[in-house]
Amino acid sequence: MAELKEERLAREIYEQVGGMGNVNKIVHCMTRVRMGINDDTKVNLAELKDIDGVLGVVEDDTLQVVIGPGTVNKVAQKMADMAGVKLGDTITDTQAENSDLSDREKVEAKAAQVKAEVKKKNQKPWSKALKSIANIFVPLIPAFVGAGIIGGIASVLGNMITAGDLSGASIENIVAVMNIIKNGVFSYLVIYVGINSASEFGASPSLGGVIGGITMLTGMNLEKPLPNIFSGDALSAGQGGIIGVIIAVFLMAQLEKQLHKVIPDSIDIIVTPTITLLVMGLLTIFLIMPIAGVISGGLVGIINWVLNVGGAFSGFVLGATFLPMVMFGLHQILTPIHLEMIDQTGKTLLLPILAMAGAGQVGAAMALWIRCRKNKKLVEMIKGALPVGVLGIEEPLIYGVTLPLGKPFITACIVGGIGGAVLGLLGNIGATSIGPSGVALIPLIADGRWWGYVIGLVAAYIGGFIVTYFFGVPAEAQKEQ
């Protein structure tokens, strides 16, 4: 039987990262296989990047191999199956211990493992915090994308019903079902965030989900609501949003870990979760929710102020700097801000502007396709990455096309800024949900201002093409390969 593509990729990735025994954990996001590496010196980065089907490699506290959407989950699952573990589970060193390693090799392997742990501990606090926030939201991206598109279609159909363009009970039922599906994600997002936050911070995921659920204030008597101890006003469900949930679960993780140390094993399963939920429930309701409400409101206010006051300049800066954030995997930290803006204002003005960065890349890729027709390998890469780029998934184009060539990445960033400036100049163009960007974001644009978003997209497409065509094509990329 012929070897499947995902089987070949899994095998070749293992070969170039020092073998299965050099990997301690495998997870994946929308486009990347993320591996915990025991000994960095055993990784052959040059050969890893040259594997057919690998679009790029990112070195971080985990080694991230960019493969692209659709394939990445199959490759990661195949790698986990080959190791005999579930995705996200720790791969033990039992195989290494039972192998014919010499004493010296065992000592070197242990030293490399300690070195990796020290490197992780010495990571800057702000960098660790940003990555933790990103790790919380990466597993939710498929739900955001699917529910966002369904909710967007429901919004379009609902608007057409209101305008009188559509009618009938069947259409109304379809819209109702779509909204139910969408709300299955966004109405209970605090619970999902609580679960993922607990996993990230080393606490019990089920307890994290309960903390998230507490912020919904289910069971509170609405006629006699609990008071905000700072202002005396009534507490409202969701106050502080997911930012408050992340803070509460982080503190909960510290408390739970300490309780595990002091509570006897015989009663730990009963006492620890009870004390944890009681203490953190009180702190979340009466302290964290009010404080987080002020913080999240302040963040949204600052960003709105920058967008409203800065206009085209702010749009340019935000659009031009987004691709580097994606390159370093830091773009997910903006998710809480998007969600808070949607919660407070009904839309996020930030997402459409940031989407211009991906549009600039699409234009740049089209220019490269035409100027580099002789470079068959590059053209094939563009063919595979361009469709998902149009839908707002930038990483395949970044790591497979523009970043390796250098100049096109710079021109794409500049043109992303131009598209952002167009949206900033038009003003008040927001999305009602987070999810896909690119063309797929059009149904989510609020208040019927989709035309302004389309103008920005077209400007970024055309600008990315023109600027890259004349200034962003390296000579070596045009050679026949």
N, C-alpha and C positions, 0 to 999 in steps of 0.2 A: 504494500500500500504506500502511495506517495505521501511524503511528509507535508502536513498542512502548513500554511503560512505562519499561523500563530505558534505552532509547535517548533518551527525553525527559528522564529524570533526568540522564543523562550530559551531554546537550547543555546543559541549563539550569544544571547545576553549573558547567560550564566557563564559561558566560556570566557567572555571578556571581562567579567567582574571578579575573576579569581575563583570561579566554581561555586557550587551551591553552598559549600561549607563556609564561604566568605560572606554570605548573606544571612542576616538575622531576622528580617521582617520584610514583607512585601505588601504594599497597598497600591491603590491607583486612584487618580482623579479623572477628569474628563479626557485628558490627553496624555498623561504621564504615568509610567510605572515608577513608583517610589520605593527604593530599597535601602534598608539599613545595612551598612557595610562594616565588617569587622576590621579589615586591614585595607586602608586606602591604597597602599603601595602595590597591592596585587591587581588593581583595576587598570586595564589597558584602555585609556580614554580614546586614543586615536583609532584603535580597531573597533571600539564600541560605537563611535560616531559613524564609522564606515559601513556598519551593518545595513544591508538593504532593507528599508522599512523604518529605520531609525531616523527621525527628523532632527534630533538634537539631544544634547546632554547638558544637564544643569547640576553643578556640584554645590551641595548645601549640607545641612546636617543630615540629610538623606541624599542618596544619589538618584537623580530623576532622569529617566530616559523618555524622551518625547516620541510618541508613536502616532498619536492622533485619535480622534473620537471613533468609536465603533470597534476598532481593533484592540485598543488598549485594555479593555476589560477582559477580552479573550486571552490575550497574552499574559496578563497578570494572573488570571485564574489558572492558566496552564502552568505557569511557574510555581504557583502555590501547590497545585496537584503533584508536580514533579517532586516537591519538597515534602509532600505528605502532610501539609498543614492547611488550615483555612486562611483566607486573606486577612491580614492584620495580626495573625497569631505569631508569636515568637518562634523562630526556627532554632531549635536547640542545637548544641554542639555535640550531641551524642555520636553522630556519624564521624566527626573529627576525632573524638576520643577513641572510637573503635577502629580507626584507620591505622595504617602503618607509619604514622608520623614519628619522626625521631624526637628525642627529648628536647633537642635544640629547637626543632620546628614548633613543638608545643609551647615552649617558653616564648618564642617569637610571636606566635599567634596570641598568647595571653597578653603580651606586652602591647601588641597592636590594638587589642580590644580595650585595654586600659587607656591607651592613648586616645582612642576614639571617644571614650567616656569623658576624659578630661577636656577634650576639644569641645564637646557638647556643653559641659558645665561652664566653660570659659566664654561661651557665647554671650554677647552683649545683651543685657536685660531687655532693652527695647526691641531688639531683633527677635528674641525669643517670644516676647509678647505678641508681636505682629504675626509671627508664624503660627502661634497658637490660635489666634483669632481666625487666620486663614484656614487652619486645619478643621476648625469647627464647621465652617460653611462649605468646604469642598465636597463632602459627601451629599450635601443637599442640592447641589447644582442640577442634577438631572430632574429632581422634583420641581425646582424653580423653572427650568426650561419647559418641561411638559405642562405644568399647571399654568405657567405664564402664557403660553401660546393658547391653551384652551380658554383661559380667562379672557385673553385678548379677543378671540373669536366671539366669545359670549358678549363682550362689550360692544363689538361692531354690530352684532345681530340685535342686541338690545337697543342700541341707538337707532337702528333702522326701524324697529317696531315703534319706538317713541315718535319717530319722524313720520310714521304712516306708510313707509315703503314696504313693510312686511306686516302680516297679520295672521292670526289663526292660532288655535290652542296648541297645535303640534309644534309650531315654531317656539312658542312661549315655553313649552315643556322642554324642548331641546336646550334653550337658554338656561332654564332652571337647573337641568342636569349638569350642564357645563359649569355653572357657578358652584354647584355642590362639589364637583371635582376640584375646582380651583380652591375653594375654601377648605378642602381637606388638608391642604398644605398651609395656607397663609393664616387661617383662623387658629390653628394649633401650632404655629411656628415656634412659640416660646417653649413648648414641650420638646420638640425636636432639637432645638438649640440647647436645652437643658441636658438632654441625653448625650449629645455630641460633646458638650462642654465637660461633662463628667468623665467621659472617655479620655478626653485630651488632658485633663488635670489629674487623672488617676483616681477618680472616685467611682462609686457604683452608678452606672448609667440610669438605673431605675430611679434612684433617689434624685438624680439630676433632672429627670423628667418630671418628678413630683414638684420640685422647686420651680420649674418653669410653669407648671400648672397652677401653682399657688398664686402667681402674678395675675391670673385670670379672675381671681377672687370669686370663684364659683362657690355658692353656698352662702355668700354674704347677704344679709337682709337689706334689700335696696331701700326700704323705708327707714332703716336705721343703719346707715353705712358707717364703716369704721373711719375714724378721723385721721387726717394727716397731722402728725404730732408737731410739725413745724408751722404750718399755716392754719390748722384747725378746720380746713376744708375737708370735704368727704374724699376718701380715696376712690380712685377710679380704676377699673380693670385695665390691665396692661400698662399702668403708669410706670415709666422708666424703660418700657420695652425690652428688647432682647439684650441691650447693653446692661440693664439691671440684672437680667438672668445670668449673664456671663459672670458678672461680679459676684453674685450670690453663690453660684455653683463653685467658683474658685475658692471662696471662703469655706463653703461646705466641704470641699475636698480636704482642706487643711484640718478641719475639725474631725472628719471621719477617720483620717489617717491617725490622728492622735488617740482617738477613742479605741481604735483597733489595737493600739500598743498597750493600753491600760486595762481594758475590759477582758476578763477571763474568757477563754475560748468557749467554754461551756454555755455561756449566756450571751456571747458576742452577737450572734445572729438576731437576738431579740432586743438587746439593750442599745447597741450602737445605732441601728437605723432609727429607733424611736427617739433617742436623745438628739441625733443629728437633725431629724425633721422638725422636732419641736423647737430647738434653738434657732435653726436657720429659718424656719417658717416665721417665727416672731421677728427676727432681724430683717427678713425680706419684706414683710408687710409694713412694719412700722419705721424702718430705717433706710433700707436699700432702695425700695421703690420710690419714696419721695426724693432721695438724693439723686438716684439715677435719672429721675424725671427731669431734674434741673440740668444735669450733665447732657443728656441726649437732646433736650430742648436747646441748650446752648450750642451744641455742635451743628444742629440743623440751622439754627439762626445764623451762625457764622458763615456757613456755606451759602445759604440763601443771600446773605448780605454781599458776599464776594461776587456771586453770580449777578445780582441785581445792580450793584454799584459798578463792578468791573466791566460788564458788557462784553464786547468783542475781545478785549484784552484778557479777561479771565477765561473766556472760552478758548482762546488760543493756548494759554498756559496749561489748562487742564487737558485739552485735546493732545497737545504735544508731549506731555509727560506720561501719558497713560501706557503707551507701549513699553517703555522701560519698566514700569511697575509690573506689567504682565510678564516681561522677561525674567524678572526676579521672583515671580510668583507671589507678589505682594498685593495684587489687585483685589483679592478676596476680602481684604480688610475694609474695603469700602462698602461691603454688603450691609453691615449694621447701619451705616449712614443712609444708604438708599432706603432701607426699610423704615427707619425713623422718619425720614422725609415723607414717605408715602403715608405713614400712620398719622402724621401731624397735618400735612397739607393735601393729601390725596394723590400726590405725584412726586416723583424725583426729577428735578431739573438737571441733576448731575449725569444720569445714565445716558441720555441722548447725546450730550456733548462728548462723553468718553467714547461712545460708539463711533465717533468720527475717526478715531485712531485706527480702528479696524478697517474702515472704508478707505483711508489713505493707503493702507497696505494692499487692499484689493486693486486699487488703481496702479500701484507700483508693480504688483505681480503681472497685471495685464501688459504693462510696458515691457517688462522683462521677457514675457512670452514672445512678443513681437521682435524685440531687439536681439534675443538670444535663441533664435530658432535652430541654429546649428548645435546648440548645447542640448542634446536629447535628454540627458539625465535631469537637467534643470527643468526642461519643459514638462517632463513626466511628473516631477515633484510639484510643479505649479498646477498641473491638471488635477492632482489629487487633493491639494490644499485649498484651491480657489473656491470650490463650492461651499465648504464649511466656513471659509473666510467671509463669503457673502452673507452667511447667516450669523456672523459675529463671533465665531470661534477663531481667535487670532493665532494661537500657538503654533499650529502646523505651518502657517506662512512665516511666522517669526523664525522658528528654529530650522525650518527646511529650506527657506528661500531668502528672505531679506537679510537676516542677521549674519549668516555665513558670508554674504557678499559685502556687507558693511555699508556701502553707499545707499542702497535701496532702503535700508532700515532707517537711515537718517532722513532721507527724503520723505518716507512714510510718516515719520514723527512730525516733520515740519507741516506736511499737508494735513495730518490729523489735527494739528493746531489751527490750520486755516478753516477746516470744516467746523471745529469748535467755535471759532470766531464768528462764523456765519450764524450759528445757532445762538451765540451770545448776543449778537447784534439784533436778531429777530426777537429774542426774548420770550420767556414764558412757555418754552417747549419742554414738556415733562412727560414721563412715562408713569402709567398707573400701576405697574408691577415690574419687578425685576425678572429677568429671564434672558431670552435671546436678544442680541443687538443686531446690527446690520439691517437687512431687509426685513427680517422676522420681527423687528421691534415696531414696525409701522402700525400694526393693529393695537398696540398698547399706548400709543401717543394720546395724551389727554386733551379734552376740550376741542376736538376737531382740528387741532393744529398739526396734523400729520403732514400737511403740505410743506410746512417749514422744515420738518425733519427730512423730508425727501429732498428739499433744496440743498440742505447741508450734505446729505449723502452724495448727491450728484456732484456737488462742488468738490467733495473729497475724492470721489472716483476720478473725475476729470483732472483735478489738480495733481493727484497721485500719479496719474498716467503721464501728464505733461512734464512735471518736474523730474520724475524718474527717467523718462524717455531721453531727456536732453542732458540731465546732470547726474543721474544716479545709476548708470549701468557701467560696471567695471569692464575694462577691455578683455580681461581673461575670461569673463563669463560669456562673451560672445564667440569664443573659439569652439570649434567642433569637438564634441566629446561623445 
